Amino acid sequence: MLEKKRPPATPPTAKKAQARKKPAWRKYADPATVREIFTRLRAQNPEPKGELEYVNPYTLLVAVVLSAQATDAGVNKATRALFAAADTPQKMLALGEEKVREHIKTIGLFRAKAKNVIALSQILVDKHGGKVPLDAASLEALPGVGRKTANVVRNIAFGEATIAVDTHLFRISNRIPLARGKTPLEVELGLLKIIPPEFLLHAHHWLILHGRYVCKARRPDCEKCVIADLCTSSEKTV
């Protein structure tokens, strides 16, 4: 009987290389790594700010609604004149939907967004005395406002420790990884679970800015990354 040939054994050095290429799968980063990541991001940018321009909670709300599928720079360009003309719900209603459209016509989906701005302004006047509500349920009941928008407003306008998951944050939380998830909500809840309380207020700003300018989608700029040695992504460029 012929003896079956066994496949050649993998050399030890090759096994080590394979182990480096395929790190153990983990849903969450370990606590020490999470703390070190945010310690470094905080040292790099102690007081991170959102890049949308606004003058009060109402204009922040409108700016975030307008920023869906648009760049912050593009929104800022359109809203400077808009907010100079209308920085309260009452003034926005007086301006009217047609003039709002004219102000924001350079922004994607401007017709639907103008309609939402007028509709949410009317609700704020009718139900909230012209003020932007703090609670998430009331915010998410407004036209054009989803969970991410509500979390941005609650964080920036009211100092609530929320996590607003945009495409950048979703990508890098799964990539590093910090908290893996198939949906923005899963990532948000995972990050809230693992981020130490002292970092929560600014956490989503640090991550969004990091994803926008360093850990970019097509080619992460790992050479400039302050947490590159803590990242286990197979997409690393260093």
C-alpha positions in Angstrom: 0.0 0.0 0.0 1.3 3.4 -1.0 1.9 5.8 1.9 -0.1 9.0 1.6 2.1 12.1 1.4 1.6 14.6 4.2 1.7 18.3 3.3 4.9 19.9 4.3 5.0 21.4 7.7 4.7 25.2 8.0 8.0 26.6 9.1 7.9 28.3 12.6 8.8 31.7 11.1 5.9 31.5 8.7 3.6 30.6 11.5 4.7 33.7 13.4 4.1 35.9 10.4 0.6 34.4 9.9 -0.2 35.1 13.6 0.9 38.7 13.1 -1.3 39.1 10.0 -4.4 37.7 11.7 -4.8 39.0 15.2 -7.3 37.3 17.5 -10.8 38.6 16.8 -12.2 40.7 19.6 -15.5 42.7 19.8 -14.0 45.3 22.2 -10.5 46.6 22.8 -9.1 45.8 26.2 -9.6 48.5 28.9 -5.9 49.4 29.1 -5.7 49.9 25.3 -8.9 52.0 25.3 -7.6 54.3 28.0 -4.3 54.7 26.3 -5.9 55.6 23.0 -8.0 58.3 24.5 -5.2 59.6 26.6 -3.1 60.1 23.5 -6.0 61.7 21.5 -6.7 64.1 24.4 -3.0 65.0 24.7 -3.0 65.8 21.0 -6.2 67.9 21.1 -7.4 68.7 24.6 -10.5 70.7 23.6 -11.8 69.3 20.3 -14.6 71.2 18.5 -17.1 70.3 15.8 -16.5 72.0 12.5 -20.0 73.2 11.8 -20.5 76.9 12.5 -23.5 78.0 14.7 -24.5 80.8 17.0 -26.9 79.0 19.4 -28.5 75.6 20.0 -31.1 76.3 17.3 -28.6 77.1 14.5 -26.5 74.1 15.6 -29.6 71.9 15.1 -30.3 73.3 11.7 -26.6 73.0 10.7 -26.5 69.4 11.7 -29.7 68.6 9.8 -28.3 70.3 6.7 -25.0 68.4 7.0 -26.5 65.0 6.1 -24.8 63.8 3.0 -22.9 67.1 2.8 -19.5 68.4 3.9 -19.2 70.7 7.0 -17.4 73.2 4.8 -20.2 73.3 2.3 -22.8 73.7 5.0 -20.9 76.5 6.6 -20.6 78.4 3.3 -24.4 78.2 2.9 -25.5 78.9 6.5 -23.5 82.1 7.2 -26.0 84.2 5.3 -28.9 82.1 6.4 -28.1 82.4 10.1 -27.5 86.1 9.7 -31.1 86.4 8.5 -32.7 83.8 10.8 -31.1 82.5 14.0 -34.4 81.6 15.8 -37.3 79.3 14.8 -39.5 82.4 14.6 -37.2 84.2 12.2 -36.8 81.1 10.1 -40.6 80.8 9.8 -40.9 84.4 8.8 -38.1 83.9 6.2 -40.2 81.1 4.6 -39.3 77.9 2.8 -38.6 79.4 -0.6 -35.9 81.8 0.8 -34.4 79.0 2.9 -34.1 77.0 -0.3 -32.3 79.9 -2.0 -29.8 80.1 0.9 -29.0 76.4 0.9 -29.3 75.5 -2.8 -25.6 74.6 -2.9 -26.2 71.7 -0.4 -27.3 68.3 -1.5 -31.0 67.5 -1.1 -31.6 71.2 -0.4 -35.4 71.1 -1.2 -36.1 68.3 1.3 -33.9 69.9 3.8 -35.5 73.3 3.5 -38.9 71.7 4.1 -37.5 70.0 7.2 -36.0 73.2 8.5 -39.4 75.0 8.3 -41.3 72.0 9.7 -39.0 71.5 12.7 -39.0 75.3 13.4 -42.8 75.2 13.5 -42.7 72.3 16.0 -40.2 74.1 18.2 -42.5 77.1 18.3 -45.7 75.2 18.8 -44.4 72.6 21.3 -41.2 73.8 22.9 -41.6 77.6 23.2 -39.1 78.2 20.5 -36.4 76.4 22.4 -34.4 73.3 21.4 -35.3 70.5 23.7 -32.6 68.6 25.6 -34.1 65.1 25.6 -33.4 62.7 22.8 -37.0 61.6 22.2 -38.2 65.2 21.6 -35.2 65.9 19.3 -35.7 62.7 17.3 -39.4 63.6 16.8 -38.4 66.6 14.8 -38.3 66.3 10.9 -34.9 65.5 9.6 -33.5 64.6 13.0 -32.2 61.1 13.7 -30.3 59.6 16.5 -26.9 60.9 15.3 -28.2 64.5 14.9 -29.8 64.4 18.3 -26.6 63.1 19.9 -24.5 65.9 18.3 -26.9 68.6 19.5 -27.1 67.1 23.0 -23.3 66.9 23.2 -22.3 70.3 21.8 -25.2 72.4 22.9 -25.9 70.9 26.3 -22.7 69.1 27.3 -24.2 65.6 27.4 -21.8 62.7 27.2 -23.2 61.2 23.9 -21.6 59.4 21.0 -22.7 60.5 17.6 -21.7 57.8 15.1 -21.0 59.1 11.6 -19.3 57.2 8.8 -15.8 58.2 10.0 -16.4 57.1 13.6 -18.2 53.8 12.5 -15.2 53.0 10.2 -12.4 53.5 12.7 -14.2 52.0 15.7 -14.4 48.8 13.6 -11.0 49.2 12.1 -8.7 49.8 15.2 -10.8 48.1 16.6 -12.4 49.9 19.6 -16.0 48.5 19.5 -17.0 46.4 16.6 -20.6 46.6 15.3 -22.7 46.0 12.2 -24.8 49.1 12.8 -24.1 52.7 14.1 -26.3 51.9 17.1 -24.3 48.8 18.0 -21.1 50.8 17.7 -22.5 53.6 19.8 -23.6 51.3 22.6 -20.3 49.5 22.5 -18.3 52.7 22.8 -20.5 53.9 25.7 -19.7 50.6 27.4 -15.9 50.7 27.1 -14.9 54.4 27.1 -13.9 55.7 30.6 -16.2 58.4 31.9 -13.5 61.1 31.9 -13.2 60.8 28.1 -16.9 60.5 27.1 -17.7 64.2 26.6 -15.2 64.7 23.8 -14.8 61.1 22.6 -16.9 61.3 19.5 -15.1 64.5 18.4 -11.7 62.9 18.8 -12.8 59.9 16.8 -14.6 61.8 14.0 -11.6 64.1 13.5 -9.2 61.2 13.6 -11.2 59.4 11.0 -11.6 62.5 8.8 -8.0 63.6 8.7 -5.8 60.6 9.7 -7.5 57.2 9.7 -9.1 57.9 6.2 -11.2 55.4 4.3 -9.0 54.7 1.3 -5.5 55.0 2.7 -5.1 55.6 6.4 -2.3 58.0 7.1 -0.6 55.8 9.7 2.7 57.7 9.6 0.9 60.6 11.3 -1.2 58.5 13.7 -0.6 58.8 17.4 -2.2 55.5 18.1 -0.7 53.4 15.3 1.1 51.1 17.6 -2.2 50.3 19.4 -4.1 49.5 16.2 -4.4 46.0 15.0 -6.0 46.7 11.6 -4.8 44.7 8.6 -5.2 48.0 6.6 -2.3 49.7 8.4 0.2 51.3 6.1 3.2 51.1 8.5 
